[in-house]
Amino acid sequence: MAFKHHLAKQLNQQTGKPISKATMHSTLGQLKAFFQWLAMQTGYKSRINYSDAEYFNLSEKEVRIATAKRPKPVPTLEQIKHVIQLMPNQTDIEQRNRALIAFTLLTGARDSAIASMKLKHIDIAGRNVFQDARDVKTKFSKTFTTFFFPVGDEIEQIVHDWVRHLKEHLLWGNDDPLFPKTRVAVSKDHVFKAAGLEKAHWSNASPIRAIFREAFEAAGLPYFNPHSIRDTLVKLGLQICPTPEALKAWSQNLGHEEVLTTLYSYGYVQESRQGEIIQQLSSPRNPPAPNADEFAMAVVRALTNQKIANLSLSS
């Protein structure tokens, strides 16, 4: 209890303001898990009760504040295309950077996966990317195939041209990185500068985020991180998927095993769009779209099955 009071007085090092309820909730949750584990270890069982860890819980009000979902900035499809269109593509590095953002939009792949992909993982003829967990750093080491999302022929062409450039002009092979790191050399002025591409993967996704930041700021737009592109794709899928089967395929394309994962994690409706939908519902109803009832029932069944599964696990 004293530690909770101490934690509540801590300040965020960047903003100078008190730390958020979400940070407190996460920190206390980790401590709770640790003391629950400690209470089961030899030498501690008689000194620490398992139930004592419950003192690390926040109040119900604080938990609701900490876990509440809030709107997050998501780029529109038009904004992303605008950024790509303005990016230069004269040098190898410029071509790589433009293709990188186009590829992220085309596949919705996570930045860590993109940084570790090789040329052999992309199939231009089949219009897909095989995210093989043996080579690609996917979330939870999942292996799955992502087919190109329908985001425009011009976006797909940029990726095609980049792959062709690597294979035909630079003569790179299948085991070489799809998006290689920048080669740094010493110039005549004895300073380090970019000198083309190196046949090596980035060690992490930080350079990818830096490329995104530079591209969006150059276009006069606020910075959107690579992961926000997945939110954009989910919004697009919710608009164009006509059946539950189509939405399921869209979800699998993002690497999600359950449609509910897609809806819970990325399916937030922006307030502006929320208002539009409510206003449309207040107008005279149009004839129902084909399969609308089937789609609604499928969502209800999915939610029901998920609740049943959660009850089974808890029992």
ZAVOVO-333734 format. One record per residue (C-alpha): residue number from 0; x, y, z. Coordinates in steps of 0.25 Angstrom, whole numbers. Layout:
// residues N
<r><pos>NUM</pos><px>X</px><py>Y</py><pz>Z</pz></r>
...
END
This chain:
// residues 315
<r><pos>0</pos><px>0</px><py>0</py><pz>0</pz></r>
<r><pos>1</pos><px>12</px><py>9</py><pz>3</pz></r>
<r><pos>2</pos><px>18</px><py>6</py><pz>-10</pz></r>
<r><pos>3</pos><px>5</px><py>10</py><pz>-17</pz></r>
<r><pos>4</pos><px>5</px><py>23</py><pz>-11</pz></r>
<r><pos>5</pos><px>19</px><py>25</py><pz>-15</pz></r>
<r><pos>6</pos><px>17</px><py>21</py><pz>-29</pz></r>
<r><pos>7</pos><px>5</px><py>31</py><pz>-30</pz></r>
<r><pos>8</pos><px>15</px><py>42</py><pz>-27</pz></r>
<r><pos>9</pos><px>25</px><py>39</py><pz>-38</pz></r>
<r><pos>10</pos><px>26</px><py>48</py><pz>-50</pz></r>
<r><pos>11</pos><px>27</px><py>45</py><pz>-64</pz></r>
<r><pos>12</pos><px>42</px><py>48</py><pz>-68</pz></r>
<r><pos>13</pos><px>38</px><py>53</py><pz>-82</pz></r>
<r><pos>14</pos><px>26</px><py>62</py><pz>-78</pz></r>
<r><pos>15</pos><px>28</px><py>65</py><pz>-64</pz></r>
<r><pos>16</pos><px>14</px><py>61</py><pz>-61</pz></r>
<r><pos>17</pos><px>9</px><py>50</py><pz>-51</pz></r>
<r><pos>18</pos><px>10</px><py>36</py><pz>-58</pz></r>
<r><pos>19</pos><px>-2</px><py>31</py><pz>-64</pz></r>
<r><pos>20</pos><px>-12</px><py>21</py><pz>-58</pz></r>
<r><pos>21</pos><px>-9</px><py>12</py><pz>-69</pz></r>
<r><pos>22</pos><px>6</px><py>12</py><pz>-65</pz></r>
<r><pos>23</pos><px>2</px><py>10</py><pz>-50</pz></r>
<r><pos>24</pos><px>-7</px><py>-2</py><pz>-54</pz></r>
<r><pos>25</pos><px>4</px><py>-8</py><pz>-63</pz></r>
<r><pos>26</pos><px>15</px><py>-7</py><pz>-52</pz></r>
<r><pos>27</pos><px>6</px><py>-12</py><pz>-41</pz></r>
<r><pos>28</pos><px>1</px><py>-23</py><pz>-49</pz></r>
<r><pos>29</pos><px>16</px><py>-28</py><pz>-51</pz></r>
<r><pos>30</pos><px>19</px><py>-27</py><pz>-37</pz></r>
<r><pos>31</pos><px>6</px><py>-35</py><pz>-33</pz></r>
<r><pos>32</pos><px>10</px><py>-46</py><pz>-43</pz></r>
<r><pos>33</pos><px>24</px><py>-46</py><pz>-37</pz></r>
<r><pos>34</pos><px>19</px><py>-47</py><pz>-22</pz></r>
<r><pos>35</pos><px>9</px><py>-58</py><pz>-26</pz></r>
<r><pos>36</pos><px>20</px><py>-66</py><pz>-32</pz></r>
<r><pos>37</pos><px>29</px><py>-63</py><pz>-20</pz></r>
<r><pos>38</pos><px>18</px><py>-68</py><pz>-10</pz></r>
<r><pos>39</pos><px>19</px><py>-82</py><pz>-17</pz></r>
<r><pos>40</pos><px>34</px><py>-83</py><pz>-15</pz></r>
<r><pos>41</pos><px>42</px><py>-91</py><pz>-4</pz></r>
<r><pos>42</pos><px>45</px><py>-82</py><pz>7</pz></r>
<r><pos>43</pos><px>35</px><py>-72</py><pz>4</pz></r>
<r><pos>44</pos><px>22</px><py>-80</py><pz>6</pz></r>
<r><pos>45</pos><px>21</px><py>-78</py><pz>21</pz></r>
<r><pos>46</pos><px>25</px><py>-63</py><pz>20</pz></r>
<r><pos>47</pos><px>16</px><py>-58</py><pz>8</pz></r>
<r><pos>48</pos><px>2</px><py>-61</py><pz>6</pz></r>
<r><pos>49</pos><px>-3</px><py>-63</py><pz>-8</pz></r>
<r><pos>50</pos><px>-15</px><py>-54</py><pz>-6</pz></r>
<r><pos>51</pos><px>-6</px><py>-43</py><pz>-1</pz></r>
<r><pos>52</pos><px>-2</px><py>-39</py><pz>-15</pz></r>
<r><pos>53</pos><px>-17</px><py>-34</py><pz>-16</pz></r>
<r><pos>54</pos><px>-12</px><py>-21</py><pz>-9</pz></r>
<r><pos>55</pos><px>-5</px><py>-17</py><pz>-22</pz></r>
<r><pos>56</pos><px>-19</px><py>-16</py><pz>-29</pz></r>
<r><pos>57</pos><px>-23</px><py>-2</py><pz>-32</pz></r>
<r><pos>58</pos><px>-38</px><py>2</py><pz>-29</pz></r>
<r><pos>59</pos><px>-48</px><py>-1</py><pz>-39</pz></r>
<r><pos>60</pos><px>-50</px><py>13</py><pz>-43</pz></r>
<r><pos>61</pos><px>-35</px><py>14</py><pz>-45</pz></r>
<r><pos>62</pos><px>-35</px><py>1</py><pz>-53</pz></r>
<r><pos>63</pos><px>-46</px><py>6</py><pz>-62</pz></r>
<r><pos>64</pos><px>-38</px><py>19</py><pz>-65</pz></r>
<r><pos>65</pos><px>-25</px><py>11</py><pz>-68</pz></r>
<r><pos>66</pos><px>-31</px><py>1</py><pz>-77</pz></r>
<r><pos>67</pos><px>-41</px><py>11</py><pz>-85</pz></r>
<r><pos>68</pos><px>-39</px><py>11</py><pz>-100</pz></r>
<r><pos>69</pos><px>-36</px><py>25</py><pz>-105</pz></r>
<r><pos>70</pos><px>-36</px><py>30</py><pz>-119</pz></r>
<r><pos>71</pos><px>-22</px><py>29</py><pz>-126</pz></r>
<r><pos>72</pos><px>-18</px><py>36</py><pz>-138</pz></r>
<r><pos>73</pos><px>-19</px><py>28</py><pz>-151</pz></r>
<r><pos>74</pos><px>-15</px><py>32</py><pz>-165</pz></r>
<r><pos>75</pos><px>-25</px><py>31</py><pz>-176</pz></r>
<r><pos>76</pos><px>-22</px><py>24</py><pz>-188</pz></r>
<r><pos>77</pos><px>-21</px><py>37</py><pz>-196</pz></r>
<r><pos>78</pos><px>-11</px><py>42</py><pz>-187</pz></r>
<r><pos>79</pos><px>-2</px><py>30</py><pz>-188</pz></r>
<r><pos>80</pos><px>-3</px><py>31</py><pz>-203</pz></r>
<r><pos>81</pos><px>0</px><py>45</py><pz>-203</pz></r>
<r><pos>82</pos><px>13</px><py>43</py><pz>-195</pz></r>
<r><pos>83</pos><px>18</px><py>32</py><pz>-204</pz></r>
<r><pos>84</pos><px>15</px><py>41</py><pz>-216</pz></r>
<r><pos>85</pos><px>23</px><py>52</py><pz>-211</pz></r>
<r><pos>86</pos><px>35</px><py>43</py><pz>-207</pz></r>
<r><pos>87</pos><px>48</px><py>44</py><pz>-216</pz></r>
<r><pos>88</pos><px>52</px><py>32</py><pz>-223</pz></r>
<r><pos>89</pos><px>65</px><py>35</py><pz>-230</pz></r>
<r><pos>90</pos><px>76</px><py>28</py><pz>-222</pz></r>
<r><pos>91</pos><px>76</px><py>14</py><pz>-217</pz></r>
<r><pos>92</pos><px>73</px><py>19</py><pz>-203</pz></r>
<r><pos>93</pos><px>61</px><py>28</py><pz>-207</pz></r>
<r><pos>94</pos><px>55</px><py>16</py><pz>-215</pz></r>
<r><pos>95</pos><px>56</px><py>7</py><pz>-203</pz></r>
<r><pos>96</pos><px>50</px><py>17</py><pz>-194</pz></r>
<r><pos>97</pos><px>38</px><py>19</py><pz>-203</pz></r>
<r><pos>98</pos><px>36</px><py>4</py><pz>-206</pz></r>
<r><pos>99</pos><px>37</px><py>2</py><pz>-191</pz></r>
<r><pos>100</pos><px>25</px><py>10</py><pz>-188</pz></r>
<r><pos>101</pos><px>17</px><py>5</py><pz>-200</pz></r>
<r><pos>102</pos><px>20</px><py>-9</py><pz>-195</pz></r>
<r><pos>103</pos><px>15</px><py>-6</py><pz>-181</pz></r>
<r><pos>104</pos><px>2</px><py>-1</py><pz>-187</pz></r>
<r><pos>105</pos><px>1</px><py>-13</py><pz>-197</pz></r>
<r><pos>106</pos><px>3</px><py>-24</py><pz>-187</pz></r>
<r><pos>107</pos><px>1</px><py>-18</py><pz>-173</pz></r>
<r><pos>108</pos><px>13</px><py>-25</py><pz>-168</pz></r>
<r><pos>109</pos><px>19</px><py>-21</py><pz>-155</pz></r>
<r><pos>110</pos><px>32</px><py>-13</py><pz>-155</pz></r>
<r><pos>111</pos><px>40</px><py>-23</py><pz>-148</pz></r>
<r><pos>112</pos><px>36</px><py>-33</py><pz>-158</pz></r>
<r><pos>113</pos><px>39</px><py>-24</py><pz>-170</pz></r>
<r><pos>114</pos><px>53</px><py>-22</py><pz>-164</pz></r>
<r><pos>115</pos><px>56</px><py>-37</py><pz>-165</pz></r>
<r><pos>116</pos><px>49</px><py>-41</py><pz>-178</pz></r>
<r><pos>117</pos><px>57</px><py>-46</py><pz>-189</pz></r>
<r><pos>118</pos><px>55</px><py>-46</py><pz>-204</pz></r>
<r><pos>119</pos><px>50</px><py>-60</py><pz>-204</pz></r>
<r><pos>120</pos><px>39</px><py>-57</py><pz>-195</pz></r>
<r><pos>121</pos><px>31</px><py>-48</py><pz>-206</pz></r>
<r><pos>122</pos><px>24</px><py>-55</py><pz>-218</pz></r>
<r><pos>123</pos><px>21</px><py>-44</py><pz>-228</pz></r>
<r><pos>124</pos><px>14</px><py>-54</py><pz>-237</pz></r>
<r><pos>125</pos><px>6</px><py>-59</py><pz>-226</pz></r>
<r><pos>126</pos><px>4</px><py>-45</py><pz>-220</pz></r>
<r><pos>127</pos><px>7</px><py>-50</py><pz>-206</pz></r>
<r><pos>128</pos><px>17</px><py>-50</py><pz>-195</pz></r>
<r><pos>129</pos><px>21</px><py>-62</py><pz>-187</pz></r>
<r><pos>130</pos><px>24</px><py>-58</py><pz>-173</pz></r>
<r><pos>131</pos><px>32</px><py>-70</py><pz>-169</pz></r>
<r><pos>132</pos><px>35</px><py>-69</py><pz>-154</pz></r>
<r><pos>133</pos><px>48</px><py>-77</py><pz>-156</pz></r>
<r><pos>134</pos><px>54</px><py>-64</py><pz>-163</pz></r>
<r><pos>135</pos><px>44</px><py>-53</py><pz>-161</pz></r>
<r><pos>136</pos><px>42</px><py>-47</py><pz>-147</pz></r>
<r><pos>137</pos><px>27</px><py>-48</py><pz>-146</pz></r>
<r><pos>138</pos><px>18</px><py>-46</py><pz>-134</pz></r>
<r><pos>139</pos><px>18</px><py>-59</py><pz>-125</pz></r>
<r><pos>140</pos><px>26</px><py>-66</py><pz>-136</pz></r>
<r><pos>141</pos><px>14</px><py>-68</py><pz>-145</pz></r>
<r><pos>142</pos><px>16</px><py>-73</py><pz>-159</pz></r>
<r><pos>143</pos><px>5</px><py>-69</py><pz>-169</pz></r>
<r><pos>144</pos><px>3</px><py>-63</py><pz>-183</pz></r>
<r><pos>145</pos><px>-1</px><py>-49</py><pz>-186</pz></r>
<r><pos>146</pos><px>-7</px><py>-46</py><pz>-199</pz></r>
<r><pos>147</pos><px>-6</px><py>-32</py><pz>-204</pz></r>
<r><pos>148</pos><px>-17</px><py>-23</py><pz>-199</pz></r>
<r><pos>149</pos><px>-26</px><py>-16</py><pz>-210</pz></r>
<r><pos>150</pos><px>-20</px><py>-2</py><pz>-208</pz></r>
<r><pos>151</pos><px>-17</px><py>2</py><pz>-222</pz></r>
<r><pos>152</pos><px>-9</px><py>-3</py><pz>-234</pz></r>
<r><pos>153</pos><px>1</px><py>9</py><pz>-233</pz></r>
<r><pos>154</pos><px>5</px><py>4</py><pz>-219</pz></r>
<r><pos>155</pos><px>7</px><py>-10</py><pz>-223</pz></r>
<r><pos>156</pos><px>15</px><py>-5</py><pz>-235</pz></r>
<r><pos>157</pos><px>25</px><py>2</py><pz>-226</pz></r>
<r><pos>158</pos><px>28</px><py>-11</py><pz>-219</pz></r>
<r><pos>159</pos><px>29</px><py>-18</py><pz>-232</pz></r>
<r><pos>160</pos><px>39</px><py>-8</py><pz>-237</pz></r>
<r><pos>161</pos><px>47</px><py>-9</py><pz>-224</pz></r>
<r><pos>162</pos><px>48</px><py>-24</py><pz>-225</pz></r>
<r><pos>163</pos><px>52</px><py>-24</py><pz>-239</pz></r>
<r><pos>164</pos><px>63</px><py>-13</py><pz>-236</pz></r>
<r><pos>165</pos><px>69</px><py>-22</py><pz>-226</pz></r>
<r><pos>166</pos><px>69</px><py>-35</py><pz>-234</pz></r>
<r><pos>167</pos><px>72</px><py>-29</py><pz>-248</pz></r>
<r><pos>168</pos><px>80</px><py>-17</py><pz>-246</pz></r>
<r><pos>169</pos><px>87</px><py>-20</py><pz>-232</pz></r>
<r><pos>170</pos><px>88</px><py>-35</py><pz>-235</pz></r>
<r><pos>171</pos><px>83</px><py>-39</py><pz>-221</pz></r>
<r><pos>172</pos><px>79</px><py>-53</py><pz>-218</pz></r>
<r><pos>173</pos><px>67</px><py>-59</py><pz>-210</pz></r>
<r><pos>174</pos><px>74</px><py>-59</py><pz>-197</pz></r>
<r><pos>175</pos><px>78</px><py>-44</py><pz>-197</pz></r>
<r><pos>176</pos><px>69</px><py>-34</py><pz>-189</pz></r>
<r><pos>177</pos><px>57</px><py>-29</py><pz>-196</pz></r>
<r><pos>178</pos><px>59</px><py>-15</py><pz>-189</pz></r>
<r><pos>179</pos><px>74</px><py>-14</py><pz>-186</pz></r>
<r><pos>180</pos><px>81</px><py>-5</py><pz>-177</pz></r>
<r><pos>181</pos><px>89</px><py>7</py><pz>-181</pz></r>
<r><pos>182</pos><px>103</px><py>6</py><pz>-184</pz></r>
<r><pos>183</pos><px>111</px><py>16</py><pz>-176</pz></r>
<r><pos>184</pos><px>125</px><py>21</py><pz>-182</pz></r>
<r><pos>185</pos><px>135</px><py>32</py><pz>-179</pz></r>
<r><pos>186</pos><px>135</px><py>43</py><pz>-189</pz></r>
<r><pos>187</pos><px>147</px><py>51</py><pz>-194</pz></r>
<r><pos>188</pos><px>144</px><py>61</py><pz>-184</pz></r>
<r><pos>189</pos><px>146</px><py>50</py><pz>-173</pz></r>
<r><pos>190</pos><px>132</px><py>50</py><pz>-169</pz></r>
<r><pos>191</pos><px>122</px><py>38</py><pz>-168</pz></r>
<r><pos>192</pos><px>111</px><py>38</py><pz>-179</pz></r>
<r><pos>193</pos><px>101</px><py>29</py><pz>-186</pz></r>
<r><pos>194</pos><px>108</px><py>22</py><pz>-197</pz></r>
<r><pos>195</pos><px>97</px><py>13</py><pz>-203</pz></r>
<r><pos>196</pos><px>92</px><py>0</py><pz>-198</pz></r>
<r><pos>197</pos><px>98</px><py>-12</py><pz>-190</pz></r>
<r><pos>198</pos><px>94</px><py>-26</py><pz>-192</pz></r>
<r><pos>199</pos><px>90</px><py>-27</py><pz>-177</pz></r>
<r><pos>200</pos><px>77</px><py>-26</py><pz>-169</pz></r>
<r><pos>201</pos><px>74</px><py>-15</py><pz>-159</pz></r>
<r><pos>202</pos><px>77</px><py>-20</py><pz>-145</pz></r>
<r><pos>203</pos><px>63</px><py>-14</py><pz>-141</pz></r>
<r><pos>204</pos><px>52</px><py>-6</py><pz>-146</pz></r>
<r><pos>205</pos><px>56</px><py>8</py><pz>-142</pz></r>
<r><pos>206</pos><px>62</px><py>12</py><pz>-155</pz></r>
<r><pos>207</pos><px>48</px><py>8</py><pz>-161</pz></r>
<r><pos>208</pos><px>41</px><py>18</py><pz>-152</pz></r>
<r><pos>209</pos><px>51</px><py>29</py><pz>-155</pz></r>
<r><pos>210</pos><px>48</px><py>27</py><pz>-170</pz></r>
<r><pos>211</pos><px>33</px><py>28</py><pz>-167</pz></r>
<r><pos>212</pos><px>35</px><py>41</py><pz>-158</pz></r>
<r><pos>213</pos><px>43</px><py>48</py><pz>-169</pz></r>
<r><pos>214</pos><px>34</px><py>44</py><pz>-180</pz></r>
<r><pos>215</pos><px>21</px><py>49</py><pz>-173</pz></r>
<r><pos>216</pos><px>28</px><py>62</py><pz>-168</pz></r>
<r><pos>217</pos><px>33</px><py>65</py><pz>-182</pz></r>
<r><pos>218</pos><px>19</px><py>64</py><pz>-187</pz></r>
<r><pos>219</pos><px>14</px><py>74</py><pz>-176</pz></r>
<r><pos>220</pos><px>6</px><py>63</py><pz>-168</pz></r>
<r><pos>221</pos><px>8</px><py>59</py><pz>-154</pz></r>
<r><pos>222</pos><px>16</px><py>46</py><pz>-151</pz></r>
<r><pos>223</pos><px>9</px><py>33</py><pz>-152</pz></r>
<r><pos>224</pos><px>17</px><py>21</py><pz>-148</pz></r>
<r><pos>225</pos><px>17</px><py>8</py><pz>-157</pz></r>
<r><pos>226</pos><px>8</px><py>1</py><pz>-148</pz></r>
<r><pos>227</pos><px>-3</px><py>11</py><pz>-150</pz></r>
<r><pos>228</pos><px>-4</px><py>6</py><pz>-164</pz></r>
<r><pos>229</pos><px>-11</px><py>-7</py><pz>-159</pz></r>
<r><pos>230</pos><px>-22</px><py>2</py><pz>-153</pz></r>
<r><pos>231</pos><px>-24</px><py>8</py><pz>-167</pz></r>
<r><pos>232</pos><px>-25</px><py>-5</py><pz>-173</pz></r>
<r><pos>233</pos><px>-35</px><py>-10</py><pz>-163</pz></r>
<r><pos>234</pos><px>-43</px><py>2</py><pz>-166</pz></r>
<r><pos>235</pos><px>-43</px><py>-1</py><pz>-180</pz></r>
<r><pos>236</pos><px>-47</px><py>-15</py><pz>-178</pz></r>
<r><pos>237</pos><px>-59</px><py>-11</py><pz>-170</pz></r>
<r><pos>238</pos><px>-63</px><py>-2</py><pz>-181</pz></r>
<r><pos>239</pos><px>-62</px><py>-12</py><pz>-193</pz></r>
<r><pos>240</pos><px>-63</px><py>-26</py><pz>-187</pz></r>
<r><pos>241</pos><px>-77</px><py>-30</py><pz>-192</pz></r>
<r><pos>242</pos><px>-78</px><py>-44</py><pz>-184</pz></r>
<r><pos>243</pos><px>-73</px><py>-50</py><pz>-171</pz></r>
<r><pos>244</pos><px>-64</px><py>-59</py><pz>-180</pz></r>
<r><pos>245</pos><px>-58</px><py>-47</py><pz>-186</pz></r>
<r><pos>246</pos><px>-55</px><py>-41</py><pz>-172</pz></r>
<r><pos>247</pos><px>-49</px><py>-54</py><pz>-167</pz></r>
<r><pos>248</pos><px>-40</px><py>-54</py><pz>-179</pz></r>
<r><pos>249</pos><px>-36</px><py>-39</py><pz>-177</pz></r>
<r><pos>250</pos><px>-33</px><py>-43</py><pz>-162</pz></r>
<r><pos>251</pos><px>-25</px><py>-55</py><pz>-166</pz></r>
<r><pos>252</pos><px>-17</px><py>-46</py><pz>-175</pz></r>
<r><pos>253</pos><px>-13</px><py>-38</py><pz>-163</pz></r>
<r><pos>254</pos><px>-8</px><py>-50</py><pz>-156</pz></r>
<r><pos>255</pos><px>-20</px><py>-51</py><pz>-146</pz></r>
<r><pos>256</pos><px>-25</px><py>-64</py><pz>-143</pz></r>
<r><pos>257</pos><px>-39</px><py>-59</py><pz>-138</pz></r>
<r><pos>258</pos><px>-47</px><py>-48</py><pz>-145</pz></r>
<r><pos>259</pos><px>-50</px><py>-42</py><pz>-131</pz></r>
<r><pos>260</pos><px>-35</px><py>-39</py><pz>-129</pz></r>
<r><pos>261</pos><px>-36</px><py>-30</py><pz>-142</pz></r>
<r><pos>262</pos><px>-49</px><py>-23</py><pz>-137</pz></r>
<r><pos>263</pos><px>-44</px><py>-22</py><pz>-122</pz></r>
<r><pos>264</pos><px>-30</px><py>-17</py><pz>-125</pz></r>
<r><pos>265</pos><px>-32</px><py>-9</py><pz>-138</pz></r>
<r><pos>266</pos><px>-47</px><py>-7</py><pz>-140</pz></r>
<r><pos>267</pos><px>-49</px><py>6</py><pz>-133</pz></r>
<r><pos>268</pos><px>-59</px><py>15</py><pz>-140</pz></r>
<r><pos>269</pos><px>-54</px><py>29</py><pz>-140</pz></r>
<r><pos>270</pos><px>-63</px><py>40</py><pz>-134</pz></r>
<r><pos>271</pos><px>-65</px><py>47</py><pz>-147</pz></r>
<r><pos>272</pos><px>-69</px><py>34</py><pz>-154</pz></r>
<r><pos>273</pos><px>-78</px><py>30</py><pz>-142</pz></r>
<r><pos>274</pos><px>-86</px><py>43</py><pz>-144</pz></r>
<r><pos>275</pos><px>-87</px><py>40</py><pz>-159</pz></r>
<r><pos>276</pos><px>-93</px><py>26</py><pz>-156</pz></r>
<r><pos>277</pos><px>-103</px><py>31</py><pz>-146</pz></r>
<r><pos>278</pos><px>-108</px><py>42</py><pz>-155</pz></r>
<r><pos>279</pos><px>-109</px><py>32</py><pz>-166</pz></r>
<r><pos>280</pos><px>-117</px><py>22</py><pz>-157</pz></r>
<r><pos>281</pos><px>-127</px><py>34</py><pz>-154</pz></r>
<r><pos>282</pos><px>-130</px><py>35</py><pz>-168</pz></r>
<r><pos>283</pos><px>-141</px><py>26</py><pz>-175</pz></r>
<r><pos>284</pos><px>-135</px><py>12</py><pz>-176</pz></r>
<r><pos>285</pos><px>-130</px><py>7</py><pz>-189</pz></r>
<r><pos>286</pos><px>-133</px><py>-7</py><pz>-194</pz></r>
<r><pos>287</pos><px>-124</px><py>-17</py><pz>-186</pz></r>
<r><pos>288</pos><px>-111</px><py>-20</py><pz>-194</pz></r>
<r><pos>289</pos><px>-109</px><py>-35</py><pz>-198</pz></r>
<r><pos>290</pos><px>-104</px><py>-44</py><pz>-187</pz></r>
<r><pos>291</pos><px>-106</px><py>-33</py><pz>-177</pz></r>
<r><pos>292</pos><px>-114</px><py>-42</py><pz>-167</pz></r>
<r><pos>293</pos><px>-104</px><py>-53</py><pz>-169</pz></r>
<r><pos>294</pos><px>-93</px><py>-43</py><pz>-166</pz></r>
<r><pos>295</pos><px>-100</px><py>-39</py><pz>-153</pz></r>
<r><pos>296</pos><px>-103</px><py>-53</py><pz>-149</pz></r>
<r><pos>297</pos><px>-89</px><py>-57</py><pz>-151</pz></r>
<r><pos>298</pos><px>-83</px><py>-46</py><pz>-142</pz></r>
<r><pos>299</pos><px>-93</px><py>-50</py><pz>-131</pz></r>
<r><pos>300</pos><px>-89</px><py>-64</py><pz>-132</pz></r>
<r><pos>301</pos><px>-74</px><py>-60</py><pz>-132</pz></r>
<r><pos>302</pos><px>-76</px><py>-52</py><pz>-119</pz></r>
<r><pos>303</pos><px>-85</px><py>-63</py><pz>-113</pz></r>
<r><pos>304</pos><px>-74</px><py>-74</py><pz>-116</pz></r>
<r><pos>305</pos><px>-63</px><py>-65</py><pz>-110</pz></r>
<r><pos>306</pos><px>-71</px><py>-63</py><pz>-97</pz></r>
<r><pos>307</pos><px>-73</px><py>-78</py><pz>-96</pz></r>
<r><pos>308</pos><px>-59</px><py>-80</py><pz>-98</pz></r>
<r><pos>309</pos><px>-55</px><py>-70</py><pz>-88</pz></r>
<r><pos>310</pos><px>-64</px><py>-77</py><pz>-78</pz></r>
<r><pos>311</pos><px>-59</px><py>-90</py><pz>-81</pz></r>
<r><pos>312</pos><px>-44</px><py>-86</py><pz>-78</pz></r>
<r><pos>313</pos><px>-48</px><py>-78</py><pz>-65</pz></r>
<r><pos>314</pos><px>-55</px><py>-91</py><pz>-60</pz></r>
END
